[in-house]
Amino acid sequence: MTFQLLLVLASGLFCVGLFGALSQQSIVMIMMGIELMIGGVIVAGADFWHFLAPAAAGGQVVIVAAVVAMAVEMAMGFAVTTAIYRARQVDMTDMAEELKG
């Protein structure tokens, strides 16, 4: 795998995630799009680390920290989404406007 091919993969993941996040109304589908976008950023970061400084351990630490942050963010997001759905039966972003104030 070359540097450019992995960057194309990362940008493809990011673009598909961006399209998914902007075109969906379901809260869960928006979160899945955000997950793909973060995955693309992680692939790009790992690609830069592998090809620019493979001997440095700092890149591995940053990638692992990003994966852990992504997992925590998604767990909290799904917990909040589940709580909102159980309380108000809201599962679409248009219906979530009623939660203001």
C-alpha positions as CSV (number, residue, x, y, z in Angstrom):
1,M,0.0,0.0,0.0
2,T,1.4,3.4,-1.0
3,F,1.1,6.7,0.8
4,Q,-1.2,8.1,-1.8
5,L,-3.5,5.1,-1.9
6,L,-4.1,5.2,1.8
7,L,-4.8,8.9,1.7
8,V,-7.4,8.3,-1.1
9,L,-8.9,5.6,1.2
10,A,-9.0,8.1,4.1
11,S,-10.5,10.9,2.0
12,G,-13.1,8.5,0.6
13,L,-14.1,7.4,4.1
14,F,-14.3,11.0,5.2
15,C,-16.4,12.0,2.2
16,V,-18.8,9.1,2.5
17,G,-19.2,9.9,6.2
18,L,-19.8,13.6,5.5
19,F,-22.4,12.8,2.9
20,G,-24.1,10.4,5.3
21,A,-24.1,12.9,8.1
22,L,-25.5,15.7,6.0
23,S,-28.1,13.8,4.1
24,Q,-29.8,11.7,6.8
25,Q,-32.4,12.7,9.3
26,S,-32.1,9.7,11.7
27,I,-29.9,10.5,14.6
28,V,-28.3,7.1,14.5
29,M,-27.4,7.4,10.8
30,I,-25.9,10.9,11.5
31,M,-23.8,9.3,14.2
32,M,-22.7,6.6,11.8
33,G,-21.6,9.2,9.3
34,I,-19.6,11.0,12.0
35,E,-18.0,7.6,12.9
36,L,-16.9,7.2,9.3
37,M,-15.5,10.7,9.2
38,I,-13.5,10.0,12.3
39,G,-12.3,6.7,10.9
40,G,-11.0,8.5,7.8
41,V,-9.1,10.9,10.0
42,I,-7.6,8.0,11.9
43,V,-6.6,6.3,8.7
44,A,-4.9,9.5,7.5
45,G,-3.2,10.0,10.8
46,A,-1.9,6.4,10.8
47,D,-0.8,6.8,7.2
48,F,1.2,9.9,8.0
49,W,2.8,8.3,11.0
50,H,3.7,5.1,9.2
51,F,5.3,6.8,6.2
52,L,6.9,9.9,7.9
53,A,8.2,8.6,11.2
54,P,7.7,4.8,11.6
55,A,10.3,4.6,14.4
56,A,8.6,7.1,16.6
57,A,6.1,5.7,19.1
58,G,4.3,9.0,19.5
59,G,2.3,8.4,16.4
60,Q,1.0,5.1,17.8
61,V,-0.1,6.8,21.0
62,V,-1.9,9.5,19.1
63,I,-3.8,6.9,17.0
64,V,-4.7,4.8,20.0
65,A,-5.9,7.9,21.8
66,A,-8.0,8.9,18.8
67,V,-9.6,5.5,18.6
68,V,-10.4,5.5,22.3
69,A,-11.9,9.0,22.1
70,M,-14.0,7.9,19.1
71,A,-15.3,4.9,21.1
72,V,-16.2,7.0,24.1
73,E,-17.8,9.7,22.0
74,M,-20.0,7.1,20.2
75,A,-21.0,5.4,23.4
76,M,-22.0,8.7,25.0
77,G,-23.9,9.7,21.8
78,F,-25.8,6.4,21.7
79,A,-26.6,6.7,25.4
80,V,-28.0,10.2,25.0
81,T,-29.9,9.2,21.8
82,T,-31.4,6.2,23.7
83,A,-32.4,8.4,26.6
84,I,-34.1,10.9,24.4
85,Y,-35.9,8.2,22.5
86,R,-37.2,6.6,25.7
87,A,-38.3,9.9,27.2
88,R,-39.9,11.5,24.2
89,Q,-40.0,8.9,21.4
90,V,-37.8,11.2,19.3
91,D,-35.6,9.5,16.7
92,M,-35.4,12.1,13.9
93,T,-33.6,15.4,13.9
94,D,-36.7,17.3,12.8
95,M,-38.6,16.0,15.9
96,A,-35.7,16.9,18.1
97,E,-36.4,20.6,17.6
98,E,-39.2,20.3,20.1
99,L,-36.6,19.7,22.8
100,K,-35.5,23.3,22.9
101,G,-36.1,25.3,26.0
